[in-house]
């Protein structure tokens, strides 16, 4: 029995582009809210009192957030610039790569943001372990589980 879609390469690219834009909307919203919040932290009255190590974590976090924002908004600009050039299948591939990079950068941003916030909130020595555990959770949810399912699906014959 044939499994799959009966679509032209152009239809496939259109569908994949639509699906990618839906996925990006979720990630873009999260990264934009987080990045907007991060930009305001430096103006908080308590910021000058932070130890230098926390200020460095803040700078790294803001930089990662800016990079994630760029990567996750990049596919929109990419699409706008290449529209009408009949290269959508290649555009989908590059936009997908940008999205993946954006997700990795978002993961790093979340990790450093959690480290900073939990260090300031508690000052506890367990904070790096807690953040590491949360990062492992993100890695499992975002990458390991989907890759595992993909591997299981592609390594077994279709039912």
Secondary structure, DSSP 8 states (H G I E B T S, - for coil): ---S----HHHHHHHHHHHHHHHHHHHHHHHHHHHHHHHHHTTSTTGGGS-HHHHHHHHHHHHHHHHHHHHHHHHHHHHHHHTTSS-HHHHHHHHHHHHHHHHHHHHHHHHHHHHHHHHHHH--TTHHHHHHHHHHHHHIIIIIHHHHHHHHHHHS---
